[in-house]
């Protein structure tokens, strides 16, 4: 396919790059590279406030929504995120007519989707990839307590523990001067 003039990254060139990457890396290595992509300063900047303001499903929706970065970079594919149950999201993606999918990109995406949960403070996610004829589905299972609540509990717990430890040290220090 010749591509779309709005496309920031030409899909044909991207497919060639992904195929070459696939010759260099095994499938599990591609998943790990996808996981590491979350370390990008761009995503880190978004995830810090996102932890507090949005649910886990919102964070998964944002990169792949109609105005998200994936849609801005590539017009070749579409995606949708659906809440199935608490802690269970379904991410579905498919190619627009005239475009071919990239197996290597799907493996990178699997790693990214798994790491996104941890970056949100929601813990490890289990990502199950199901390749259909036209639609690629990822079922994402996150810990029951996820997103902002877990992050806040963790942060507040640390603050209260630090405060308690500080008070204990102060009392111990005062006691050593009184005896």
C-alpha positions in Angstrom: 0.0 0.0 0.0 1.3 3.4 -0.9 0.3 4.8 2.5 -1.7 7.8 3.7 -0.3 11.3 3.4 -1.3 12.0 7.0 0.9 9.1 8.2 3.9 10.2 10.0 5.6 6.8 9.6 5.1 5.1 6.2 3.7 1.6 6.9 5.7 0.0 4.0 9.0 1.2 5.4 7.9 0.2 8.9 7.0 -3.3 7.8 10.5 -3.7 6.3 12.1 -2.4 9.5 10.0 -4.8 11.6 10.8 -7.8 9.3 14.5 -7.0 9.6 14.2 -6.7 13.4 12.5 -10.1 13.4 15.6 -11.6 11.7 17.8 -10.3 14.5 15.6 -11.0 17.6 13.7 -14.1 18.8 10.0 -13.7 19.7 10.7 -13.4 23.4 13.3 -10.8 22.8 10.8 -8.7 20.7 8.3 -8.9 23.7 11.1 -7.6 26.0 11.9 -4.8 23.6 8.2 -3.8 23.6 8.3 -3.9 27.4 11.3 -1.6 27.5 9.6 1.0 25.1 7.6 2.2 28.1 10.8 3.7 29.4 10.5 6.4 26.8 10.5 9.9 28.3 7.3 10.6 26.4 5.4 7.8 28.1 7.0 8.5 31.5 5.8 12.1 31.4 2.3 11.0 30.6 2.2 8.2 33.2 3.1 10.3 36.2 -0.1 12.4 36.3 -2.0 9.6 34.5 -1.6 7.3 37.6 -3.5 9.7 39.7 -6.1 11.0 37.2 -7.1 8.0 35.1 -8.2 4.4 35.5 -6.0 1.6 34.1 -8.5 1.1 31.2 -8.2 4.9 30.4 -4.4 4.6 30.3 -4.7 1.6 28.0 -7.1 3.5 25.8 -5.2 6.7 25.5 -2.2 5.6 23.3 -4.4 3.7 20.9 -7.5 6.0 20.7 -8.4 8.1 17.7 -6.2 11.0 18.8 -3.5 9.0 20.7 0.1 8.6 19.6 -0.4 5.3 17.7 -3.2 6.8 15.6 -1.0 9.8 14.9 2.0 7.8 13.8 0.2 5.1 11.9 -3.1 5.3 10.0 -2.7 1.7 8.9 -4.3 0.1 11.9 -7.2 0.7 14.3 -7.7 -0.5 17.9 -10.3 -0.6 20.6 -10.0 -1.3 24.3 -13.0 -2.8 26.1 -13.6 -3.4 29.9 -14.6 -7.1 30.2 -14.6 -7.3 34.0 -12.7 -5.7 36.9 -9.0 -6.4 36.1 -9.7 -7.7 32.6 -9.4 -5.5 29.6 -9.6 -6.6 25.9 -7.4 -4.8 23.4 -8.4 -5.5 19.8 -6.5 -4.2 16.8 -6.9 -4.7 13.0 -5.5 -3.4 9.8 -7.3 -1.1 7.5 -8.0 -2.4 4.0 -4.9 -2.6 1.9 -2.4 -2.8 4.8 -0.6 -6.0 5.9 0.0 -6.7 9.6 3.4 -7.1 11.2 4.0 -10.2 13.4 7.1 -8.5 14.9 5.1 -5.3 15.7 2.4 -7.5 17.4 5.1 -9.0 19.7 6.4 -5.6 20.6 2.8 -4.5 21.3 2.4 -7.5 23.6 5.4 -6.4 25.6 4.2 -2.8 25.7 0.7 -3.8 26.9 2.2 -6.0 29.7 4.6 -3.4 30.9 2.0 -0.5 30.8 0.2 -2.1 33.8 3.4 -2.1 35.9 4.2 1.4 34.9 0.8 2.5 36.2 1.6 1.1 39.6 -1.0 -1.7 39.0 1.5 -4.5 39.2 2.3 -7.2 36.6 -0.3 -7.9 34.0 -0.8 -11.2 32.2 -1.3 -10.6 28.5 -2.8 -13.3 26.4 -2.4 -12.8 22.6 -5.0 -14.4 20.3 -4.4 -14.0 16.6 -7.6 -14.2 14.6 -8.0 -14.0 10.9 -8.7 -10.2 10.8 -8.4 -9.1 14.4 -5.6 -9.5 16.9 -6.9 -9.7 20.4 -4.9 -9.2 23.6 -6.7 -10.1 26.9 -5.0 -8.1 29.6 -5.4 -9.3 33.2 -4.3 -6.8 35.9 -4.3 -7.2 39.6 -7.7 -6.5 41.1 -6.6 -3.3 42.8 -5.1 -1.3 40.1 -4.2 2.2 38.9 -4.5 5.3 41.1 -5.9 3.6 44.2 -3.0 1.1 44.4 -0.5 3.8 43.6 -1.9 6.2 46.2 -2.1 3.4 48.9 1.5 2.5 48.2 2.7 6.1 48.3 0.6 7.0 51.4 1.7 3.8 53.1 5.3 4.8 52.5 4.7 8.3 53.9 3.0 6.9 57.0 5.7 4.3 57.5 8.4 7.0 57.2 6.5 9.3 59.6 6.1 6.4 62.1 9.8 5.5 61.8 10.8 9.1 62.3 8.8 9.4 65.4 10.3 6.2 66.8 13.8 7.5 66.1 13.0 10.9 67.7 11.7 9.1 70.9 14.7 6.8 71.0 17.0 9.8 70.6 15.3 11.7 73.3 15.3 8.7 75.6 19.1 8.3 75.2 19.7 11.9 76.4 17.4 11.5 79.4 19.0 8.4 80.9 
